[in-house]
Amino acid sequence: MQKRVTSADVAREAGLSRATVSYVLNGDPRQQIPEPTRQRVHEAAERLGYRPYGPARLLRGAKSRLVLMFTPGLEHASDFVAADIITSLGDALSASGLHLVWQLGDSEAQGASIDLAPAVVLSSARESDEAFLQLRQQFSVPVLPAFPGLDGFIAGAAEAQVEHLTAQGRTTLAFAAPEQPDLKPTADLRWVGVTRTATRLGLPDPVRFAVPADRDGAVRALSTLLDTHPDISGMCAYNDVVAFGVLAAAADLGVAVPERLAVVGVDNHSLGPLAVPALSTVRADVGDFVRALAREVARAAAGDDPETVLLPTRSEVVRRKSS
């Protein structure tokens, strides 16, 4: 493993004393270092690939530039929408000189992360959750929600699904929920969005059913649904992955999509256009949210009070062949 380049290495490369190099690299305003000497130090540091050592900087009183992110419930980063938001947030924070470190899973109070000295902590947990409250006890820096307004964001996608299907003349709807227990809280929020929007539009009560992750199970679930509720004409899937299961089951059962059953997913999965038929879906533009959140995190890191920003509650439909 390559040895970390230190200020002593830079001093040898530049042919200067360690004290002089330290003054330059740390930007000590009390020392009057000639500009040619400063340039010599910086050139040597660049040649060697020197980077300041974070813990040592903090001991000298420098401000932390670390933003620590906890995402309980995303143990495997399988939620690609959340992962994309976090990746974009990291890019936006970099523009402010901050560095995002993301810890997956539920081990907020364990692991190497408790030894870090962040400027701000972000958590995907709700502010009322025990996990969020524990972080506020553990860290003396601002602890902020990573996905503020998440409930409205989740329900908003379901609202767009129902409005789209209704506009296509599909008034008797079903909600295809995932079978995984860990997704039930999110599925419940989306179900609320489906039923609330159906009520607002004067539609019959939608029907909820679970779609197993295996093809045979999905076939049995859809067959039972259509036998029990033969008037179902529109399907609001929890997300695109569940919608793929519905499309596969419909193909095996000979159910024509969209002629007999229109299907709409959520999240705009990259495989959606490759489905047969190509999957209609719902997406939300989170660009403004990410930029606003990065700005407020930077304010918190600087010691200012951040303002509240929320995820968007409106989504747009990407219509393809399945609806």
N, C-alpha and C positions, 0 to 999 in steps of 0.2 A: 504494500500500500504506500502511495506517495506521501512523503512527509509534508506537513503543513508549513508553508513559507511564513517565517516570522520576521519581526522588525530587525532582529539581529542579522538575518540573511540579507535584508535590504541594505543594512549598514555596511556589510562586507562588500556587497556588489557596488555600492556607491563610493566606497572608500572614505566613509565618514564615521563619526562617533555614533554610538547607539543613542546617546542623548539627543544629538542633533536630529537624527532620523525620527526619533520618537516625537520631538516637538513638531516636526513637519507633518508626520502622518496623523497626529492627533489634533492638528490645527490649534495649537496652544497660542492664544493671542498675547500672552505675556512675554513671548520670546520674539526678538527681532532677527529673523533669519533672512539673509540676502536672497533675492529672487533667483539668481543662478543656482544657489544651493538647493532651494526648494525644487527647482526644475530637475536637478540632478537626482534628488530623492525620488520624485514621482516617476521619472524615467526608469530608474532601477526597479521600483516597485512594479511597474508595468511589465518590464522584461521578465520578472520572476513570477508574475501572476499573484502578487501579494493581495490578500483580502483581510480587512480588520477582523480580529477575533471578538465576537459579540459579547461574551461574558466579561472579558477584560474591559471593553468599552463601558459596560454598565457600571463596573466597579469604579471607573474613573468619573462617573456622574453623567455619562451620555444617556440620551433618551433611547428607550427600546424602540425598534422599528418592526417588531414582530406582532402579527395579528394571529391569534390562535383560534382555530375553528374546530368545534366539536359537533358531530352529527349523529346523535343516537338514533338508531333505526336504519342507518345506511351502512351496515357492516361490510358490505361487499361493493359499495358504489354502484349498485345495480340500477338505481334511479338516475337514468342518464340526464333527465331534465335538471334535477338538483345538481348533478355533477357538472353540467354545462354552466349553470349559474355560478357555482363556486369557482370554476376555472376562469370565467370571465371576470369575476370579482377579484381574483388574484392578479389578473392582468391590470385591472383598473387601479388596484392598490399600489402596484409597482410604480405607476406613474407619479404617485405621491411619496415614493421612497419607502413604502411599507412592504413587508414580506408576509405572505399568508402561509401558515402551516396548518394542514388539515389532518385531524385525527379521526379516523373512522370508528364507528361503534359506540358502545355505551360505557366505556371505561374512563369516564371523566376524572374520577378520583384516583386513578392508578396509572402506572406507566411513566415513561420518561417525560411526558408533557408537564407533569406537576413540577419539574425542576426548571422549566423554562420561565423566562421573565418577559411576558408579553406586555405590549402597550394597551391592547384591547383583546377581549375574549368574545367570540361569537358562538352561539349555540342554536341548533335547529329545534331545540325543545321550546315549548311555549313558556312564557314568563311565569306562569302559574305552576309549571311542572316542578317536581322535586329535583330533577336533574339540573334545571336552570337555577334553582335556589341554592343548590350545593355549590355550583360554580361561583356564585356571588359570595359565598362564605369562604371559598378556597382562594380566590384571587382578590387583590386589593385594587385592581384596575377596573375600568368600565366593562361590564358584561352586557352584551347586546344580542337581541334576537337576529339570527341569520336570515330568516324568512318571515319578516313581519307581514301580517295580513294574509297568512297562508290559508286560513279557512275560506276567506273570500275568493282567493285565487283558485282553489280547488273547486269550489262550488260554481264559480264563473264558467269553467269549462263545460260543466254539465248543462248550464243554462244555454250556452251556445249550441250544444248538441240538440236539445229539445226544440229550440227555435228553428234550427235548420231542418230537422225532420218534419216539423209542423208545416213549414213553408213548402215542403215537397208533398204535402197531403197525407202524411203519416201521422195519424192522431191517436193510435192505440200502441203504446210504447212499452218496451221492456228495458230493464237495466241489467247488463251483464257484469256481475261482480267477480272479483278474483276469489279463489278458494282459500288462499293463504291467510292464516289468522293474523300475521303481522301487518297485513295490508288492510285489515278491517276498519281501523279508525279513519283512514283516508277514504276508503270506499263508502263509509257511512256519510262522510261529508259530501261526497259526490252524489250519493243517493238523495240526500236532502235537497241538493240543487236540482236534481231531476224532478222530484215530486213537487217542489215549490214552484218551479217554472210551469209544470203541467197544470197545476191548480190555477196559476195566474192566467194561463191561456185557455182555461175552460176545458181541458182534456180529461178523459177518464183516468182513473188512478193507474199509474204505471205498475208493472209487475217486476219484482226483483228475483233474480236467480243466480246461482253460483256456477262458474265455468271452471271445471278442473283443468289443470295444466297439461294433462295428457290427452291425446286426440280421441281415444275411445270414450274417455269420461266426458269430453266436450260434446261428442255426438249424443251420448245418452242424455245429457242435461238439456241440449237444445231440442231433442226429440220429445222429451217429457214436457218442456215448456209449450211447444207448438201443439201438442196433443191436448194439453190442458187449456191453453189459451189460443185457439186457432185464429183469432182476429188480430193477433200481434202483427204489426206491419213495419215497425221501426225499432232499431236496437241502439241504445246508448251504451257503449262499452266503457268500462272503467278506464281503460287505456288501450293503446294500440296492440299491446301484447295479448290482452284478453280478446280484443277484436279479431286478431289472427286466429285464435281458437274458434271463435264463432264462424269465421269464414271457412275454416277447414271442416267444421262440423256440417255447415250448410252444404258444402260440396259433396260430402259423403252421403248426406240425406237426400240429395237432389233438390234442395231448396234454392230457388233462383234468387240471386242477389244482383241488383236491387229490386227486381220485378216483384218478388214475393216478400222479401225482407230487406229493408235498407239498413245498413250498418255504418255507424260512425264511431271512431275511436278518439283518443286524446293523446297528445304529446308529439305528433308529427314524427314518428319513428322513421329512420332512414330506409327501412325495408317496406314501408307502406306502399310506395309506388310499384313495388315488385309483387305485391299480393295479387291474387286472382279472385275477384276483380280488384283493381287498385283501390286501396283503402282510403275512404274519406276520413278526415281527422280534424282535430281542433288544436290550435296553437295560440300561445300568448307571446307578445313582444315584451321581453323583460329587459331590453337594453337600457331604457331610461331608468328603470328600477336599479339595475346593477350600478350604473354611474352615480345615481343619487346615494345609494347605500355606501359606496366607496368614499364619497365625499364626506358623509357623516361619520364614518369610521375614522377617517383622517382627522376630522374635528375632535373626536373623542380622544384620539391618540395624542393630540396637541394640548389636551386639557380643557377643551371647550365643551359645552353642552350640546350633544347632537340633537338634531330635529328628527321627528318620526317620518319615515318613508315606508310605503306599503307596496306589496306586490300588486300588479294590476288585477282588477276583478273582471275585466272584459277579455274575451278570447275571440279569435276569428276562425272560421271554418275553411279548411282546405278541401274543396270538393273534388272527389275523384269518381271512379266508376261504381263504388259500392253504395252510393246514395243518390 
